[in-house]
Amino acid sequence: MEVGAPRIWIHLNRIRKKQMEEKIGTGHSLHDVVSLLRVIPSI
């Protein structure tokens, strides 16, 4: 779990960066959230 946690933070930071820089609608952010939800259970 200690190894997996930093990956999530890196992923979350990437999502935030994308949303802040591109400011795309819900389509892109929804995709990122879904992929993040798939990553979390695998830890």
Helices and strands as residue ranges (DSSP letters): H 4-22, H 26-39, G 40-42
